[in-house]
Amino acid sequence: MRKKNYLCIKIIMGVCLLFLAGCSSRGSETEQISEDLTAPASGTASQEPTPTDSTGSMAEKEPAEITVPEDGLSDMENTTEEAFHVPTLPDTGGGLMDFVPEGWELWDSAELDFNEDRIPDYVGVLDIVLPYSGAGTDINLTPPRILFAIASEGPGQYRLDFQDINLVRTRDEGGVFGDPYLPLTAEKNSFTLYAYGGSAWKWSEKNTYTFQNGIWRKTMSESTYGYGEFVTSYEKNDWEIGIGIRKERADDFSYMEKYWDSENPQDKDRFDVEYEVALDEPPTLYQSGMRWYLAPERVTDWSVDSIEFSEDVKLSEDRVKSPDKSYKTNYCDEDCVLYTFQDEDSSLYYLAMYQFQNRKLFILTESDTAIETAKIYKKKIYYSSGIMEETSYKRSQDKQTQAATETNTIGLSLNRMNLDGTGKEIIFEYRYPETEQEIPENRLPYLTLLFEISGDEIIARVYIGNEPHPVYRMRIDGKELRQIGQIPSEILQ
């Protein structure tokens, strides 16, 4: 009955948003980049699997010790010091409702038979019973939803197969749209999670997990982003065949209008850049949750036992910021997070790594420009940074054209280093072409570098203000560099 009411509310909200979308204006490209990067947690956020039990299923460690006020949740909107208690679900039960703890409700569920004994198994989503209508504005005050599965062990006998709090979006993670959750589906030994959100600019997510050889693995994912029904970014990963598909096109209104108003149906499906990537080994369900960019939002304990500094970092220990106080979390996985912070005194930016198991902080490198993106791939850290130089440009003052000088970001570099901060090297460098002129006509545009690593290759996209963005492909050592396109692919007059 809850699901039916929920779907009715979704339909009503959707009609309202279609009306409001026409009155909305698009945010800047810089804001979109920031939203995309706010990223992809410790054992306090999800329970790491222990070795499989006799049935081949993953058991889980105890969850976080997260406290909640004794008088309920009524005061949670007024404090940032308290969090929600995530209960450990029972190990066994006679049916689905036996795994629903007090104070929580079964938000959604689906039937499947992943252990193939011809007795129904179940996957479900739990949500906390809230005594108030709103969950507040701070994402850290929103309780996580618990994804779990139970496996049959005979008629009327079930055991907990897993529980995880990272894979399902919370009620506050849908933007203006509201609760982004959509009902899950299941078939045979797989289940699929869905989410949809945004406002005029909308996004969607679809993730499928399959029980294979006693382990849950992510086998398919699909995501979109765009204005209304006009998709500007599409990504699909199929781990069954080991191939990912990427499609990108310009998201400026002048370009979009050319195609959504076109009488040619093919124009609506035309993208500026389309390419495939080789996928690495499919992640487990646990790894998928820990590698999701929102996973750090579920972490409640960022205690630090020790801090180490790379040799080229000159920063006192009292100036170090922990991940929850960071400038931005760049990357997260089951072992650590990479994040950046800025020192207010020196204005320098620092890339740091927090390790969950030993609660150790490594301050890896420092930069005079922001470190926008960082990733770990095959025991190497890859990160982007700006190239700063003093440049001149022409400006008009008192009806005369004069040369002005300022320090600016004139290019970008993609760097890599070892996990301890040693062995730093530049593997790719982009310099804005106008910096080769003695005096460029205008101030230099905003520059930033985004990249993806998979199958021992890097796809790098250079954002250049309102100009076309070149897209490059290279090996993970920077060799075999080639440009595979630009966005937009053509310049409108």
Secondary structure as GFF3:
##gff-version 3
##sequence-region A 1 493
A	DSSP	alpha_helix	2	21	.	.	.	ID=ss1
A	DSSP	alpha_helix	29	37	.	.	.	ID=ss2
A	DSSP	three_ten_helix	76	78	.	.	.	ID=ss3
A	DSSP	beta_strand	92	93	.	.	.	ID=ss4
A	DSSP	three_ten_helix	96	99	.	.	.	ID=ss5
A	DSSP	beta_strand	104	112	.	.	.	ID=ss6
A	DSSP	beta_strand	121	128	.	.	.	ID=ss7
A	DSSP	three_ten_helix	139	141	.	.	.	ID=ss8
A	DSSP	beta_strand	146	152	.	.	.	ID=ss9
A	DSSP	beta_strand	158	164	.	.	.	ID=ss10
A	DSSP	three_ten_helix	175	177	.	.	.	ID=ss11
A	DSSP	beta_strand	181	187	.	.	.	ID=ss12
A	DSSP	beta_strand	190	198	.	.	.	ID=ss13
A	DSSP	beta_strand	201	212	.	.	.	ID=ss14
A	DSSP	beta_strand	215	227	.	.	.	ID=ss15
A	DSSP	beta_strand	230	238	.	.	.	ID=ss16
A	DSSP	beta_strand	243	248	.	.	.	ID=ss17
A	DSSP	alpha_helix	253	260	.	.	.	ID=ss18
A	DSSP	alpha_helix	265	268	.	.	.	ID=ss19
A	DSSP	beta_strand	273	278	.	.	.	ID=ss20
A	DSSP	alpha_helix	285	291	.	.	.	ID=ss21
A	DSSP	three_ten_helix	295	298	.	.	.	ID=ss22
A	DSSP	beta_strand	306	309	.	.	.	ID=ss23
A	DSSP	three_ten_helix	317	319	.	.	.	ID=ss24
A	DSSP	three_ten_helix	323	325	.	.	.	ID=ss25
A	DSSP	beta_strand	328	332	.	.	.	ID=ss26
A	DSSP	beta_strand	336	342	.	.	.	ID=ss27
A	DSSP	beta_strand	349	355	.	.	.	ID=ss28
A	DSSP	beta_strand	360	367	.	.	.	ID=ss29
A	DSSP	beta_strand	374	377	.	.	.	ID=ss30
A	DSSP	beta_strand	380	397	.	.	.	ID=ss31
A	DSSP	beta_strand	400	418	.	.	.	ID=ss32
A	DSSP	beta_strand	425	431	.	.	.	ID=ss33
A	DSSP	three_ten_helix	433	436	.	.	.	ID=ss34
A	DSSP	beta_strand	447	454	.	.	.	ID=ss35
A	DSSP	beta_strand	457	464	.	.	.	ID=ss36
A	DSSP	beta_strand	469	475	.	.	.	ID=ss37
A	DSSP	beta_strand	482	487	.	.	.	ID=ss38
###
